[in-house]
Amino acid sequence: MTHTATQAQVSTAAMFTQPASLVEAYMATFVDERALPTNLREAIRYAVLGGGKRLRPILAIRACEAVGGSAQAALAPATAIEMVHCFSLVHDDLPAMDDDDLRRGRPTLHRHTNEAMAILAGDAILALAFELIATRLEPAELVGPITTELATATNDMIVGQVLDTLGGHDPTDSPVESLRATHRHKTGALIRCAVRMGAVCGRADRAQLDSVTRYAEAIGLMFQVVDDLLDVTQTTETLGKAANKDSDQGKLTYPGLLGIEQSQEEVARLKNEAYEALEPLGAGADALRTLCDYLAVRQK
Amino acid sequence: MTHTATQAQVSTAAMFTQPASLVEAYMATFVDERALPTNLREAIRYAVLGGGKRLRPILAIRACEAVGGSAQAALAPATAIEMVHCFSLVHDDLPAMDDDDLRRGRPTLHRHTNEAMAILAGDAILALAFELIATRLEPAELVGPITTELATATNDMIVGQVLDTLGGHDPTDSPVESLRATHRHKTGALIRCAVRMGAVCGRADRAQLDSVTRYAEAIGLMFQVVDDLLDVTQTTETLGKAANKDSDQGKLTYPGLLGIEQSQEEVARLKNEAYEALEPLGAGADALRTLCDYLAVRQK
């Protein structure tokens, strides 16, 4: 039995709404229960509860379910990885980095508060993600493996940010290889980690973990190709952040290196790869297929 | 049998040199083995291998030994907490924070490289500390408890930095209470964590863990009172960082609130408290006593 996009029965809206609400509620409770000065708490809440697609936690939860686990079992790592993602956005937006004024249609945290608070709140969000795993994840025997996944992926993401903004590529890499290395780290690492953490919490066996990992690697790269395409085809208003930013800054992008048409073919190829990876998981992975479809055609 | 300063047989030099070398070697190996772009690796090495007292790892190792463990058993958390300390220095020195040009007698990381690299290298050093615990600490059953200690203390330290530089104190606190809250978080949390992690890795029983925790809380506060005293009594050259900075910026300090003499009495009182806490551990804790003596009289 093969699975195609048309067979995915779960609607994209339901796919997103329910896990996002669960994670936002979990995150709000965790941040509110933690002893923090009011100014820091407010800055953290602003950064982590200010909207966003919640793609990573949704992937964690759906991957957990795809291997037979419950959404509940993946909630702590799903929340932690969204916090790591939010921390990275706060620091990436800083004046010394991307110097962005707008994020998710609102002022960035350093514009809303100040630079010092944005640096410290970002640091705190990162460290709180690890505190959350260490103090909330059950069963406790998973704390080690999940912390390993999360810490490794966080560092890989930071490596991606360095490669993207400060260079440091392997000098023997071609431009396309450099671009792939950047994105495998910058976007791919957290997407892969989200899916793997979810599967581990769902008690995946080795074959299941391999399947979802291959799926994650394909959609992680696809996510970035689509992002690059959106940057050249969409407006700032639609994106909720500055458009044409990458091409304006002369950054390597897929459309820039391969052209728009070949980039779109790459999206189709990666989508196919993701589907193939999920084949052994049968209908249980339909939600992951729907997510893949959405990521291939998203408009923002 | 009581223990006084004169009974501490271990020389201060030996106390510091050997654990510091162990931790620096461990840290260098870990950073070199980790796949990283050269520019990021160099920035991380500059920040973590640029000298410093290595107080926190030394406390971790000596606390482990004080409860009957080996230095080796505490090496991973000793290294991780030094990395957390180094990360905090890199970010604290940033222009948007303390804006320091000098650290440990050398240019600060953002002066040596640039602000973006200092932000990202700081982030990486923090996340690498957790990666180190998750991937290197043995036995694996300690990963959860040690990550809990490290993550909680890191967040408490960040809270201290917020209280110190951005406010957010409980409005019902008196100035002295606010000052203590700042320092219990900013300096105290990591010192307490270092000692507790060491003791946990040395398989301390509850009573031993309580003893070293009380010791750590006393010397943590003492460390800060001494720091404030040094800020008003020492030169920039001796300190390797800007002197008179706190008083110039009108920050709350112990000498500022209590006067120099009463601050010195506070040091004596806390030293006594630390000695009392170690009483049940007997001669095994002599190294911790020597460290306490050193911290009470240090000149930089």
Interface residues (C-beta under 8 A of the other chain):
Chain A: R34 A35 L36 P37 T38 N39 L40 F87 H91 L94 P95 A96 M97 N114 E115 A116 M117 I119 L120 G122 D123 A124 L126 A127 L128 F130 E131 I133 A134 T135 A140 V143 G144 T147 T148 L150 A151 T152 T154 N155 I158 V159 Q161 V162 L163 T165 L166 G167 G168 H169
Chain B: R34 A35 L36 P37 T38 N39 L40 F87 H91 L94 P95 A96 M97 N114 E115 A116 M117 I119 L120 G122 D123 A124 L126 A127 L128 F130 E131 I133 A134 T135 A140 V143 G144 T147 T148 L150 A151 T152 T154 N155 I158 V159 Q161 V162 L163 T165 L166 G167 G168 H169
